[in-house]
Amino acid sequence: MKNKIEYEICIAGNFDIEMLKKIPSLKNYTPTEKNLTSIYFDDQNFSLFRNKIGLRLRKTDENWEQTLKLELTSTKSIEYNKKIIGNESPKKINKLFLPDKKTLKKNCTLNFNYPKTLRELKEIFFVKTKRVSWVFDYLEGKLDLSLDLGKIVNGVDEKNISELDIELISGSPSLVWYFALELFQVFPFSYLEIRSKVLRGVLLDTKNHYLLESLKKNKLDSNDILSILTNEHKNLAFFFLMSTEYKNSCNEKFFFESLSRLKNALFCLNVNKKSSTDSETKEFISNSITLCNYFLSQTKLELAFLKKNNKRKILYLLLVVGLISNKT
């Protein structure tokens, strides 16, 4: 069983493979293609989901792979992988290929009976996609870009997937945000997808929406400016997704409070880093504060989000703040 740290972001939207091939950074690279089927598991209480753990069996064109994925932040995770040679389906999770409780507790607090959950696992949903991938040199590092086209399916409903995963192979985490801004120039009306496939798969069944309450209990233990910036960035990205997908759940008060905290953190960062920050970062911070002021002036939030230009501005704000968080 191998484990690795992943740093990646996901951009969702309507993507065209031929347009992607014309992006300057990808022009000299030939993409690979493969079909993926991923089956996700949990117990009846969604104990893994509540603890930000995803557990799946994934079939590629030739083999299977078992993966336990532990979310550390919205962009960083630890994966424990075990390849299973052969086309024949393993049908169920092999507990011998999973990290033990002691190993998991090094990176998270387990608020459930881990051995009991593993005994009671069942299939929750599955994902079928065609994946087109580029591995390419980018600035001072290397990235993996994967276009996933397919659907998430459970016993109740299904949802189409069209998204780009940008994964860091080597170099600074800021590289994935720089490349995302490059994609933004080609696909300006896409959006930052911070919800994992586990979250989206579980929420396909509206009976599971009560589980969102456990996600809202996101207390910030630090007054550090960078921690506040990162936290509000995640809050705003999640709010934008949920308010777009489930318009009745739009909470204007939450949006404005989170946006105000983000603006204040950016302002403090600008003051504290004024002498040491490079000119590019200063410009990003200034642009972000301007956008925060713009959205804070909106009175009809739901209508504002429906305007194409405002959706574009929200994406730009989220990408730039993500970049600032990884440059400072």
ABEGO torsion letter per residue (X at the ends): XBBBBBBBBBBBEBBBAAAAAABAAAAABBBBBBBBBBBBBBBAAGAAAAAGBBBBBBBBAABBBBBBBBBABAABBBBBBBBBBEABBAGBBBAAABBBAAAAAAABBBABBAAAAAAABBBABBBBBBBBBBBBBBEABBBBBBBBBEBBBBAABBBBBBBBBBBBABEBAAAAAAAAAAAAAABAABBBBABBAAAAAAAABAAAAAAAAAAABBBBABABAAAAAAAAAAAAAAAAAAAAABAAABBAAAAAAAAAAAAAAAAAAAAAAAAABBAAAAAAAAAAAAAAAAAAABABAAAAAABAAAAAAAAAAAAAAAAAAAAX
